[in-house]
Amino acid sequence: MATGRTSAQFIAALRNREELIGYWSLLDAPIAAERLARVGYDYLAFDAQHGLFGYQGMLNNLLATDTKGSTAVGMVRVEANDLTYIGKALDAGASAVIVPLIDSARDAADAVAAVRYPPVGRRSYGPMRAQLRIGPNPADTHDETAVLAMIETADGLANVEEICATPGLDGVYVGPSDLRLAIGGATSTDPSVQDEFEQALTRVRKAAEAAGIAAGIHNADGASAARRLAEGFTFASVAADVVHLQQIATSHLEAARGGAR
């Protein structure tokens, strides 16, 4: 089993563009999160935008991630680029936030400001749970939390170099389903735009590298994550618990039916 990092160590590794692998969670299942946190992933990402839980679920899953034997820190994809949503995720103990639908450098700057306390940002002070493990002094908190901008829209891709150059931004994160639709795909997996999609990924990856920030991407499985890391992405998520639950249950059902014949 991998050795777990503190939040500060994880953020330092992220900012240093070290290779990190995470798992994506949609389910409000803290017991599952507790088990997943012990597998060896560097982070668990809880999806508050499309996930099947509210604030209490997010809090409970972050608590489960921090239990004995965990190798992972908790990360949250927030609902929107909003000061309140971002602040609540950080106050609940998230080590990093992934902010969706970033279209411009201005959007990215707003996300950064929501993560940092004054005078450098706009985050309201009240880390009711986070202060037990992150911070609580603002300068320490800034060292121990990260903000990642999602690149998943046509405007986000067009402005990716300026987004990556935003002061205080720690990294970008590709949402492949939305990005494929944004470049003209008829579906989130449309193979007819594969060449354009790969070109878009290269552009995002190179923009992040030039800016010296982390470059992450969402993946359906571990093999895809390995491929993207080999290409130069610095962190990759394997997604997602609700999908994998169905896949493994289906495979066992098929094996059982096949063996009974």
DRENPA-3360 file (N, C-alpha, C; in nm, 2 decimals, always signed):
BEGIN
1 = MATGRTSA = +0.08/-0.12/+0.00/+0.00/+0.00/+0.00/+0.09/+0.12/+0.00 ~ +0.05/+0.22/-0.08/+0.12/+0.35/-0.08/+0.12/+0.42/+0.05 ~ +0.22/+0.50/+0.07/+0.22/+0.58/+0.19/+0.14/+0.71/+0.17 ~ +0.05/+0.74/+0.27/-0.03/+0.85/+0.25/+0.04/+0.98/+0.28 ~ +0.00/+1.09/+0.21/+0.06/+1.22/+0.23/-0.03/+1.31/+0.31 ~ +0.03/+1.40/+0.38/-0.05/+1.51/+0.44/-0.10/+1.60/+0.33 ~ -0.20/+1.68/+0.36/-0.25/+1.78/+0.26/-0.14/+1.86/+0.20 ~ -0.05/+1.91/+0.29/+0.06/+2.00/+0.25/+0.15/+1.92/+0.15;
9 = QFIAALRN = +0.18/+1.80/+0.18/+0.27/+1.72/+0.10/+0.20/+1.69/-0.04 ~ +0.07/+1.66/-0.04/+0.00/+1.64/-0.16/+0.00/+1.76/-0.25 ~ -0.03/+1.88/-0.19/-0.03/+2.00/-0.27/+0.11/+2.03/-0.32 ~ +0.21/+2.01/-0.25/+0.35/+2.03/-0.30/+0.38/+1.94/-0.42 ~ +0.34/+1.81/-0.41/+0.36/+1.72/-0.52/+0.28/+1.76/-0.64 ~ +0.15/+1.81/-0.62/+0.07/+1.86/-0.73/+0.14/+1.98/-0.80 ~ +0.18/+2.07/-0.72/+0.24/+2.19/-0.77/+0.38/+2.16/-0.84 ~ +0.45/+2.06/-0.79/+0.57/+2.02/-0.85/+0.55/+1.93/-0.98;
17 = REELIGYW = +0.43/+1.91/-1.02/+0.39/+1.83/-1.14/+0.44/+1.69/-1.13 ~ +0.43/+1.64/-1.00/+0.46/+1.50/-0.98/+0.34/+1.41/-1.02 ~ +0.36/+1.29/-1.06/+0.26/+1.20/-1.11/+0.17/+1.16/-0.99 ~ +0.04/+1.19/-1.00/-0.06/+1.15/-0.90/-0.18/+1.08/-0.97 ~ -0.24/+0.99/-0.90/-0.35/+0.91/-0.95/-0.46/+0.91/-0.85 ~ -0.58/+0.95/-0.89/-0.70/+0.95/-0.80/-0.81/+0.87/-0.85 ~ -0.91/+0.86/-0.76/-1.04/+0.79/-0.80/-1.15/+0.89/-0.78 ~ -1.25/+0.87/-0.87/-1.37/+0.96/-0.88/-1.49/+0.90/-0.81;
25 = SLLDAPIA = -1.56/+0.98/-0.73/-1.68/+0.92/-0.66/-1.80/+1.01/-0.68 ~ -1.91/+0.94/-0.72/-2.04/+1.00/-0.74/-2.14/+0.97/-0.63 ~ -2.11/+0.86/-0.56/-2.21/+0.80/-0.46/-2.19/+0.86/-0.33 ~ -2.30/+0.88/-0.26/-2.29/+0.92/-0.12/-2.28/+0.79/-0.03 ~ -2.16/+0.74/-0.03/-2.13/+0.61/+0.04/-2.00/+0.62/+0.12 ~ -2.00/+0.68/+0.24/-1.88/+0.70/+0.32/-1.80/+0.57/+0.35 ~ -1.88/+0.46/+0.37/-1.81/+0.33/+0.39/-1.73/+0.29/+0.27 ~ -1.78/+0.31/+0.15/-1.71/+0.28/+0.03/-1.59/+0.38/+0.02;
33 = AERLARVG = -1.61/+0.50/+0.05/-1.50/+0.60/+0.04/-1.39/+0.56/+0.14 ~ -1.42/+0.51/+0.26/-1.33/+0.47/+0.36/-1.24/+0.36/+0.30 ~ -1.30/+0.26/+0.23/-1.23/+0.15/+0.17/-1.14/+0.20/+0.05 ~ -1.20/+0.28/-0.03/-1.12/+0.33/-0.15/-1.00/+0.41/-0.10 ~ -1.01/+0.48/+0.01/-0.90/+0.56/+0.06/-0.78/+0.48/+0.10 ~ -0.81/+0.35/+0.12/-0.70/+0.26/+0.17/-0.63/+0.18/+0.05 ~ -0.69/+0.20/-0.07/-0.64/+0.12/-0.18/-0.50/+0.16/-0.22 ~ -0.47/+0.29/-0.22/-0.34/+0.34/-0.26/-0.35/+0.46/-0.35;
41 = YDYLAFDA = -0.47/+0.51/-0.38/-0.48/+0.63/-0.46/-0.43/+0.75/-0.39 ~ -0.38/+0.85/-0.46/-0.33/+0.97/-0.40/-0.44/+1.06/-0.36 ~ -0.55/+1.06/-0.43/-0.67/+1.14/-0.39/-0.80/+1.07/-0.42 ~ -0.90/+1.11/-0.35/-1.04/+1.07/-0.39/-1.11/+1.20/-0.43 ~ -1.17/+1.21/-0.54/-1.24/+1.33/-0.59/-1.39/+1.30/-0.57 ~ -1.46/+1.39/-0.50/-1.60/+1.38/-0.48/-1.67/+1.48/-0.56 ~ -1.76/+1.44/-0.64/-1.83/+1.52/-0.75/-1.95/+1.58/-0.69 ~ -1.94/+1.71/-0.65/-2.06/+1.78/-0.60/-2.14/+1.85/-0.72;
49 = QHGLFGYQ = -2.08/+1.84/-0.84/-2.16/+1.90/-0.95/-2.25/+1.80/-1.01 ~ -2.21/+1.68/-1.04/-2.30/+1.57/-1.09/-2.31/+1.45/-1.00 ~ -2.25/+1.46/-0.88/-2.26/+1.35/-0.79/-2.40/+1.34/-0.72 ~ -2.42/+1.23/-0.65/-2.55/+1.20/-0.60/-2.55/+1.22/-0.45 ~ -2.50/+1.34/-0.41/-2.50/+1.38/-0.26/-2.51/+1.53/-0.25 ~ -2.55/+1.57/-0.13/-2.55/+1.71/-0.10/-2.43/+1.75/-0.01 ~ -2.45/+1.86/+0.07/-2.34/+1.90/+0.15/-2.30/+1.80/+0.26 ~ -2.40/+1.75/+0.33/-2.37/+1.65/+0.43/-2.30/+1.53/+0.38;
57 = GMLNNLLA = -2.34/+1.48/+0.26/-2.27/+1.37/+0.19/-2.13/+1.41/+0.16 ~ -2.10/+1.52/+0.11/-1.97/+1.57/+0.08/-1.88/+1.57/+0.21 ~ -1.94/+1.62/+0.32/-1.87/+1.63/+0.45/-1.84/+1.49/+0.50 ~ -1.94/+1.40/+0.49/-1.92/+1.26/+0.54/-1.82/+1.18/+0.46 ~ -1.81/+1.20/+0.33/-1.71/+1.13/+0.25/-1.57/+1.19/+0.27 ~ -1.56/+1.32/+0.30/-1.43/+1.38/+0.33/-1.38/+1.32/+0.46 ~ -1.47/+1.31/+0.56/-1.44/+1.25/+0.69/-1.39/+1.11/+0.67 ~ -1.46/+1.03/+0.59/-1.42/+0.89/+0.57/-1.28/+0.88/+0.50;
65 = TDTKGSTA = -1.25/+0.98/+0.42/-1.12/+0.97/+0.35/-1.01/+0.99/+0.44 ~ -1.03/+1.06/+0.55/-0.92/+1.09/+0.64/-0.90/+0.99/+0.75 ~ -0.97/+0.87/+0.75/-0.96/+0.77/+0.85/-0.83/+0.70/+0.85 ~ -0.80/+0.62/+0.95/-0.68/+0.54/+0.97/-0.65/+0.46/+0.84 ~ -0.53/+0.46/+0.80/-0.49/+0.37/+0.69/-0.51/+0.44/+0.55 ~ -0.56/+0.56/+0.55/-0.59/+0.62/+0.42/-0.46/+0.67/+0.35 ~ -0.45/+0.65/+0.22/-0.34/+0.70/+0.15/-0.37/+0.83/+0.07 ~ -0.50/+0.86/+0.08/-0.56/+0.97/-0.01/-0.60/+1.09/+0.06;
73 = VGMVRVEA = -0.59/+1.20/-0.01/-0.65/+1.33/+0.04/-0.79/+1.34/-0.03 ~ -0.87/+1.43/+0.02/-1.00/+1.45/-0.04/-1.00/+1.57/-0.13 ~ -1.06/+1.56/-0.24/-1.07/+1.67/-0.34/-1.22/+1.68/-0.38 ~ -1.27/+1.80/-0.41/-1.41/+1.81/-0.44/-1.42/+1.89/-0.58 ~ -1.50/+1.84/-0.67/-1.55/+1.92/-0.78/-1.67/+1.99/-0.74 ~ -1.66/+2.12/-0.73/-1.77/+2.20/-0.67/-1.88/+2.22/-0.78 ~ -2.00/+2.27/-0.73/-2.11/+2.28/-0.82/-2.09/+2.39/-0.93 ~ -2.02/+2.49/-0.90/-2.00/+2.60/-0.99/-1.89/+2.69/-0.94;
81 = NDLTYIGK = -1.85/+2.78/-1.03/-1.74/+2.88/-0.99/-1.81/+2.99/-0.90 ~ -1.83/+2.95/-0.78/-1.91/+3.04/-0.69/-1.84/+3.04/-0.55 ~ -1.83/+3.16/-0.50/-1.76/+3.18/-0.37/-1.81/+3.09/-0.26 ~ -1.94/+3.08/-0.25/-2.00/+3.00/-0.14/-1.97/+2.85/-0.16 ~ -2.00/+2.80/-0.28/-1.97/+2.66/-0.30/-1.83/+2.62/-0.28 ~ -1.73/+2.70/-0.32/-1.59/+2.67/-0.31/-1.55/+2.68/-0.16 ~ -1.60/+2.79/-0.09/-1.57/+2.80/+0.05/-1.62/+2.69/+0.14 ~ -1.74/+2.64/+0.11/-1.80/+2.53/+0.19/-1.72/+2.40/+0.17;
89 = ALDAGASA = -1.68/+2.37/+0.05/-1.60/+2.25/+0.02/-1.47/+2.26/+0.10 ~ -1.40/+2.38/+0.09/-1.28/+2.39/+0.17/-1.30/+2.39/+0.32 ~ -1.40/+2.45/+0.37/-1.43/+2.45/+0.51/-1.46/+2.31/+0.56 ~ -1.51/+2.22/+0.47/-1.54/+2.08/+0.50/-1.42/+2.00/+0.51 ~ -1.30/+2.05/+0.45/-1.18/+1.98/+0.46/-1.12/+1.93/+0.33 ~ -1.17/+1.98/+0.22/-1.11/+1.94/+0.09/-0.97/+2.00/+0.08 ~ -0.88/+1.92/+0.03/-0.75/+1.97/+0.00/-0.74/+2.05/-0.13 ~ -0.83/+2.02/-0.22/-0.83/+2.09/-0.35/-0.97/+2.10/-0.40;
97 = VIVPLIDS = -1.00/+2.20/-0.48/-1.12/+2.21/-0.55/-1.10/+2.21/-0.70 ~ -1.19/+2.14/-0.77/-1.19/+2.14/-0.91/-1.31/+2.23/-0.95 ~ -1.29/+2.33/-1.03/-1.39/+2.43/-1.06/-1.43/+2.41/-1.20 ~ -1.56/+2.38/-1.23/-1.61/+2.35/-1.36/-1.63/+2.48/-1.45 ~ -1.63/+2.45/-1.58/-1.68/+2.55/-1.68/-1.60/+2.68/-1.67 ~ -1.47/+2.67/-1.67/-1.38/+2.79/-1.67/-1.36/+2.83/-1.82 ~ -1.41/+2.95/-1.86/-1.40/+2.99/-2.00/-1.29/+3.09/-2.03 ~ -1.24/+3.16/-1.92/-1.15/+3.27/-1.94/-1.05/+3.28/-1.83;
105 = ARDAADAV = -0.95/+3.36/-1.85/-0.86/+3.40/-1.74/-0.93/+3.47/-1.62 ~ -1.03/+3.54/-1.66/-1.11/+3.61/-1.55/-1.18/+3.51/-1.47 ~ -1.24/+3.41/-1.53/-1.31/+3.30/-1.46/-1.21/+3.23/-1.36 ~ -1.09/+3.21/-1.42/-0.99/+3.14/-1.34/-0.94/+3.22/-1.22 ~ -0.93/+3.35/-1.24/-0.89/+3.45/-1.14/-1.00/+3.45/-1.03 ~ -1.13/+3.44/-1.07/-1.23/+3.44/-0.97/-1.23/+3.31/-0.88 ~ -1.19/+3.20/-0.95/-1.18/+3.07/-0.87/-1.07/+3.08/-0.77 ~ -0.95/+3.14/-0.82/-0.84/+3.15/-0.73/-0.87/+3.24/-0.61;
113 = AAVRYPPV = -0.94/+3.35/-0.64/-0.98/+3.44/-0.53/-1.07/+3.37/-0.43 ~ -1.16/+3.28/-0.47/-1.25/+3.21/-0.38/-1.18/+3.12/-0.29 ~ -1.06/+3.07/-0.33/-0.98/+2.98/-0.25/-0.89/+3.05/-0.15 ~ -0.85/+3.17/-0.18/-0.75/+3.24/-0.10/-0.82/+3.34/-0.01 ~ -0.76/+3.36/+0.11/-0.81/+3.46/+0.21/-0.76/+3.60/+0.17 ~ -0.83/+3.70/+0.22/-0.78/+3.84/+0.20/-0.65/+3.85/+0.27 ~ -0.56/+3.94/+0.21/-0.59/+4.04/+0.11/-0.57/+3.99/-0.03 ~ -0.53/+3.86/-0.05/-0.50/+3.81/-0.18/-0.62/+3.75/-0.25;
121 = GRRSYGPM = -0.73/+3.72/-0.17/-0.85/+3.66/-0.22/-0.97/+3.71/-0.15 ~ -1.08/+3.63/-0.17/-1.21/+3.67/-0.11/-1.27/+3.56/-0.02 ~ -1.20/+3.45/+0.01/-1.26/+3.35/+0.09/-1.29/+3.40/+0.23 ~ -1.41/+3.37/+0.27/-1.45/+3.41/+0.41/-1.39/+3.31/+0.51 ~ -1.35/+3.37/+0.62/-1.28/+3.28/+0.72/-1.38/+3.21/+0.81 ~ -1.37/+3.08/+0.81/-1.46/+3.00/+0.90/-1.44/+2.85/+0.88 ~ -1.31/+2.81/+0.88/-1.28/+2.67/+0.85/-1.32/+2.57/+0.97 ~ -1.45/+2.55/+0.98/-1.50/+2.48/+1.10/-1.44/+2.34/+1.12;
129 = RAQLRIGP = -1.43/+2.27/+1.01/-1.37/+2.14/+1.01/-1.22/+2.14/+0.96 ~ -1.20/+2.22/+0.86/-1.07/+2.22/+0.79/-0.96/+2.26/+0.88 ~ -0.99/+2.35/+0.98/-0.88/+2.40/+1.07/-0.81/+2.28/+1.15 ~ -0.88/+2.17/+1.16/-0.82/+2.06/+1.24/-0.71/+1.99/+1.16 ~ -0.70/+2.01/+1.03/-0.60/+1.95/+0.95/-0.53/+2.03/+0.84 ~ -0.59/+2.14/+0.81/-0.54/+2.23/+0.71/-0.54/+2.37/+0.77 ~ -0.42/+2.43/+0.77/-0.41/+2.57/+0.83/-0.39/+2.56/+0.98 ~ -0.47/+2.64/+1.06/-0.58/+2.73/+1.02/-0.53/+2.87/+0.98;
137 = NPADTHDE = -0.40/+2.91/+1.00/-0.36/+3.04/+0.96/-0.37/+3.06/+0.80 ~ -0.41/+3.17/+0.76/-0.43/+3.19/+0.61/-0.30/+3.15/+0.53 ~ -0.18/+3.19/+0.57/-0.07/+3.16/+0.49/-0.04/+3.01/+0.48 ~ -0.06/+2.94/+0.59/-0.05/+2.79/+0.59/-0.16/+2.73/+0.51 ~ -0.28/+2.78/+0.52/-0.39/+2.73/+0.44/-0.36/+2.74/+0.29 ~ -0.30/+2.85/+0.25/-0.27/+2.87/+0.11/-0.17/+2.77/+0.06 ~ -0.08/+2.73/+0.15/+0.02/+2.63/+0.11/-0.04/+2.49/+0.10 ~ -0.15/+2.47/+0.16/-0.21/+2.34/+0.18/-0.34/+2.31/+0.11;
145 = TAVLAMIE = -0.38/+2.41/+0.02/-0.50/+2.39/-0.06/-0.47/+2.43/-0.20 ~ -0.54/+2.37/-0.30/-0.51/+2.40/-0.44/-0.64/+2.42/-0.51 ~ -0.63/+2.50/-0.62/-0.75/+2.52/-0.71/-0.71/+2.48/-0.85 ~ -0.80/+2.41/-0.91/-0.79/+2.35/-1.04/-0.90/+2.39/-1.13 ~ -0.87/+2.44/-1.25/-0.97/+2.49/-1.34/-1.00/+2.39/-1.45 ~ -1.13/+2.36/-1.46/-1.17/+2.26/-1.57/-1.17/+2.33/-1.70 ~ -1.11/+2.26/-1.80/-1.11/+2.30/-1.94/-1.20/+2.20/-2.01 ~ -1.32/+2.25/-2.05/-1.42/+2.16/-2.10/-1.52/+2.23/-2.20;
153 = TADGLANV = -1.49/+2.35/-2.23/-1.57/+2.43/-2.32/-1.49/+2.48/-2.44 ~ -1.56/+2.53/-2.54/-1.49/+2.58/-2.66/-1.42/+2.71/-2.62 ~ -1.48/+2.79/-2.53/-1.41/+2.91/-2.49/-1.29/+2.88/-2.40 ~ -1.31/+2.78/-2.31/-1.20/+2.74/-2.22/-1.08/+2.69/-2.30 ~ -1.10/+2.61/-2.41/-1.00/+2.56/-2.49/-0.93/+2.68/-2.57 ~ -1.01/+2.77/-2.62/-0.96/+2.88/-2.70/-0.87/+2.97/-2.61 ~ -0.90/+2.98/-2.48/-0.83/+3.07/-2.39/-0.74/+2.99/-2.29 ~ -0.71/+2.87/-2.33/-0.64/+2.79/-2.23/-0.50/+2.84/-2.19;
161 = EEICATPG = -0.43/+2.90/-2.28/-0.30/+2.96/-2.25/-0.31/+3.07/-2.15 ~ -0.41/+3.16/-2.17/-0.43/+3.27/-2.07/-0.48/+3.21/-1.94 ~ -0.56/+3.11/-1.94/-0.61/+3.05/-1.82/-0.50/+2.99/-1.74 ~ -0.41/+2.92/-1.80/-0.30/+2.85/-1.73/-0.20/+2.96/-1.67 ~ -0.20/+3.07/-1.73/-0.11/+3.18/-1.69/-0.16/+3.26/-1.57 ~ -0.28/+3.23/-1.53/-0.35/+3.30/-1.42/-0.27/+3.29/-1.29 ~ -0.23/+3.40/-1.23/-0.16/+3.39/-1.10/-0.23/+3.31/-0.99 ~ -0.17/+3.22/-0.93/-0.23/+3.15/-0.82/-0.30/+3.02/-0.86;
169 = LDGVYVGP = -0.32/+3.00/-0.99/-0.39/+2.88/-1.03/-0.29/+2.76/-1.02 ~ -0.33/+2.65/-0.96/-0.24/+2.54/-0.94/-0.24/+2.43/-1.05 ~ -0.35/+2.43/-1.13/-0.35/+2.34/-1.24/-0.48/+2.35/-1.32 ~ -0.49/+2.27/-1.42/-0.61/+2.26/-1.51/-0.65/+2.11/-1.51 ~ -0.77/+2.09/-1.54/-0.83/+1.95/-1.54/-0.92/+1.94/-1.65 ~ -0.90/+1.84/-1.74/-0.98/+1.82/-1.86/-1.10/+1.74/-1.83 ~ -1.22/+1.80/-1.87/-1.34/+1.72/-1.86/-1.37/+1.67/-2.00 ~ -1.33/+1.54/-2.03/-1.33/+1.49/-2.17/-1.47/+1.49/-2.23;
177 = SDLRLAIG = -1.57/+1.45/-2.16/-1.70/+1.44/-2.22/-1.75/+1.58/-2.27 ~ -1.75/+1.68/-2.19/-1.79/+1.81/-2.23/-1.70/+1.87/-2.34 ~ -1.57/+1.84/-2.33/-1.48/+1.89/-2.42/-1.50/+1.83/-2.56 ~ -1.53/+1.70/-2.56/-1.56/+1.64/-2.69/-1.69/+1.70/-2.76 ~ -1.79/+1.73/-2.67/-1.91/+1.79/-2.73/-1.88/+1.93/-2.77 ~ -1.79/+2.00/-2.70/-1.76/+2.14/-2.73/-1.69/+2.15/-2.87 ~ -1.61/+2.05/-2.91/-1.54/+2.06/-3.04/-1.62/+2.00/-3.15 ~ -1.75/+1.96/-3.12/-1.83/+1.92/-3.23/-1.88/+1.78/-3.22;
185 = GATSTDPS = -1.85/+1.70/-3.12/-1.89/+1.57/-3.11/-2.04/+1.56/-3.09 ~ -2.10/+1.46/-3.16/-2.25/+1.44/-3.14/-2.28/+1.37/-3.01 ~ -2.19/+1.30/-2.95/-2.21/+1.24/-2.82/-2.08/+1.26/-2.74 ~ -2.08/+1.23/-2.61/-1.96/+1.25/-2.53/-1.85/+1.15/-2.56 ~ -1.88/+1.05/-2.65/-1.77/+0.96/-2.69/-1.76/+0.95/-2.84 ~ -1.81/+1.04/-2.91/-1.81/+1.04/-3.05/-1.67/+1.02/-3.11 ~ -1.65/+0.91/-3.18/-1.51/+0.88/-3.24/-1.48/+0.97/-3.36 ~ -1.58/+1.03/-3.42/-1.56/+1.10/-3.54/-1.47/+1.23/-3.52;
193 = VQDEFEQA = -1.46/+1.27/-3.40/-1.38/+1.39/-3.37/-1.26/+1.36/-3.29 ~ -1.22/+1.23/-3.30/-1.10/+1.19/-3.22/-0.98/+1.26/-3.25 ~ -0.95/+1.29/-3.37/-0.83/+1.37/-3.40/-0.83/+1.51/-3.34 ~ -0.94/+1.57/-3.36/-0.96/+1.71/-3.30/-0.95/+1.70/-3.15 ~ -1.00/+1.60/-3.09/-1.00/+1.58/-2.94/-0.85/+1.56/-2.90 ~ -0.78/+1.48/-2.96/-0.64/+1.46/-2.92/-0.56/+1.59/-2.94 ~ -0.59/+1.66/-3.04/-0.52/+1.79/-3.06/-0.55/+1.89/-2.95 ~ -0.68/+1.88/-2.90/-0.72/+1.97/-2.79/-0.64/+1.93/-2.66;
201 = LTRVRKAA = -0.63/+1.80/-2.64/-0.56/+1.75/-2.52/-0.42/+1.80/-2.52 ~ -0.35/+1.78/-2.64/-0.21/+1.83/-2.65/-0.20/+1.98/-2.62 ~ -0.29/+2.05/-2.67/-0.29/+2.20/-2.65/-0.30/+2.23/-2.50 ~ -0.39/+2.16/-2.43/-0.41/+2.18/-2.29/-0.28/+2.14/-2.21 ~ -0.23/+2.03/-2.24/-0.12/+1.97/-2.17/+0.01/+2.07/-2.19 ~ +0.03/+2.11/-2.31/+0.14/+2.20/-2.34/+0.12/+2.34/-2.27 ~ +0.00/+2.39/-2.27/-0.02/+2.52/-2.21/+0.01/+2.51/-2.06 ~ -0.03/+2.40/-1.99/+0.00/+2.38/-1.85/+0.15/+2.37/-1.83;
209 = EAAGIAAG = +0.21/+2.29/-1.91/+0.36/+2.27/-1.90/+0.43/+2.40/-1.91 ~ +0.39/+2.48/-2.01/+0.46/+2.61/-2.03/+0.44/+2.71/-1.91 ~ +0.32/+2.69/-1.85/+0.29/+2.78/-1.73/+0.35/+2.72/-1.60 ~ +0.40/+2.60/-1.61/+0.45/+2.53/-1.49/+0.35/+2.49/-1.39 ~ +0.23/+2.46/-1.43/+0.12/+2.41/-1.34/+0.08/+2.27/-1.38 ~ +0.01/+2.21/-1.29/-0.04/+2.07/-1.31/-0.14/+2.06/-1.42 ~ -0.14/+1.94/-1.48/-0.23/+1.91/-1.59/-0.30/+1.78/-1.56 ~ -0.43/+1.78/-1.54/-0.50/+1.66/-1.50/-0.61/+1.63/-1.60;
217 = IHNADGAS = -0.66/+1.50/-1.60/-0.76/+1.46/-1.69/-0.84/+1.35/-1.63 ~ -0.97/+1.35/-1.67/-1.07/+1.25/-1.62/-1.06/+1.12/-1.72 ~ -1.06/+1.00/-1.66/-1.05/+0.88/-1.74/-1.15/+0.78/-1.70 ~ -1.19/+0.70/-1.80/-1.29/+0.59/-1.77/-1.23/+0.47/-1.70 ~ -1.10/+0.45/-1.71/-1.04/+0.33/-1.65/-0.89/+0.36/-1.63 ~ -0.83/+0.26/-1.56/-0.69/+0.27/-1.53/-0.60/+0.27/-1.65 ~ -0.63/+0.19/-1.75/-0.55/+0.19/-1.87/-0.54/+0.32/-1.94 ~ -0.66/+0.39/-1.95/-0.66/+0.52/-2.01/-0.59/+0.62/-1.93;
225 = AARRLAEG = -0.59/+0.61/-1.80/-0.52/+0.70/-1.71/-0.37/+0.68/-1.73 ~ -0.32/+0.56/-1.74/-0.18/+0.53/-1.77/-0.13/+0.59/-1.90 ~ -0.22/+0.58/-2.00/-0.19/+0.64/-2.13/-0.17/+0.79/-2.12 ~ -0.26/+0.85/-2.06/-0.25/+1.00/-2.05/-0.14/+1.05/-1.96 ~ -0.10/+0.98/-1.86/+0.01/+1.01/-1.78/+0.14/+0.99/-1.86 ~ +0.15/+0.89/-1.94/+0.26/+0.87/-2.03/+0.28/+0.98/-2.13 ~ +0.16/+1.04/-2.17/+0.17/+1.14/-2.27/+0.22/+1.28/-2.21 ~ +0.21/+1.29/-2.08/+0.26/+1.41/-2.01/+0.16/+1.48/-1.92;
233 = FTFASVAA = +0.04/+1.42/-1.90/-0.05/+1.48/-1.80/+0.02/+1.44/-1.66 ~ +0.00/+1.53/-1.56/+0.07/+1.50/-1.44/-0.02/+1.44/-1.33 ~ -0.15/+1.44/-1.35/-0.24/+1.37/-1.26/-0.36/+1.32/-1.34 ~ -0.42/+1.21/-1.29/-0.53/+1.15/-1.37/-0.62/+1.08/-1.27 ~ -0.75/+1.10/-1.30/-0.86/+1.04/-1.22/-0.91/+0.92/-1.29 ~ -0.94/+0.81/-1.21/-1.01/+0.70/-1.27/-1.16/+0.71/-1.22 ~ -1.25/+0.69/-1.31/-1.39/+0.72/-1.28/-1.48/+0.61/-1.33 ~ -1.58/+0.59/-1.26/-1.63/+0.64/-1.13/-1.70/+0.52/-1.06;
241 = DVVHLQQI = -1.72/+0.54/-0.93/-1.77/+0.43/-0.85/-1.90/+0.37/-0.89 ~ -2.00/+0.46/-0.93/-2.13/+0.41/-0.97/-2.12/+0.33/-1.10 ~ -2.04/+0.37/-1.19/-2.02/+0.30/-1.32/-1.94/+0.17/-1.29 ~ -1.84/+0.17/-1.21/-1.76/+0.05/-1.19/-1.84/-0.05/-1.11 ~ -1.93/-0.01/-1.02/-2.01/-0.10/-0.95/-2.10/-0.18/-1.05 ~ -2.16/-0.11/-1.14/-2.24/-0.18/-1.24/-2.16/-0.27/-1.33 ~ -2.04/-0.22/-1.37/-1.95/-0.30/-1.46/-1.91/-0.43/-1.39 ~ -1.87/-0.43/-1.26/-1.82/-0.55/-1.20/-1.93/-0.64/-1.16;
249 = ATSHLEAA = -2.05/-0.58/-1.13/-2.17/-0.67/-1.10/-2.21/-0.74/-1.23 ~ -2.20/-0.67/-1.34/-2.24/-0.73/-1.47/-2.14/-0.84/-1.51 ~ -2.01/-0.82/-1.49/-1.91/-0.92/-1.52/-1.93/-1.05/-1.44 ~ -1.96/-1.03/-1.31/-1.99/-1.15/-1.22/-2.11/-1.22/-1.26 ~ -2.22/-1.15/-1.30/-2.34/-1.21/-1.35/-2.32/-1.29/-1.47 ~ -2.24/-1.23/-1.57/-2.21/-1.30/-1.69/-2.13/-1.43/-1.67 ~ -2.03/-1.42/-1.57/-1.95/-1.53/-1.54/-2.04/-1.64/-1.47 ~ -2.13/-1.60/-1.39/-2.21/-1.70/-1.32/-2.31/-1.77/-1.42;
257 = RGGAR = -2.36/-1.70/-1.51/-2.45/-1.76/-1.60/-2.38/-1.85/-1.70 ~ -2.26/-1.80/-1.74/-2.18/-1.88/-1.83/-2.13/-2.01/-1.76 ~ -2.10/-2.01/-1.63/-2.05/-2.12/-1.56/-2.16/-2.22/-1.53 ~ -2.28/-2.17/-1.53/-2.40/-2.26/-1.50/-2.44/-2.34/-1.62 ~ -2.39/-2.31/-1.74/-2.44/-2.38/-1.86/-2.37/-2.52/-1.88;
% end
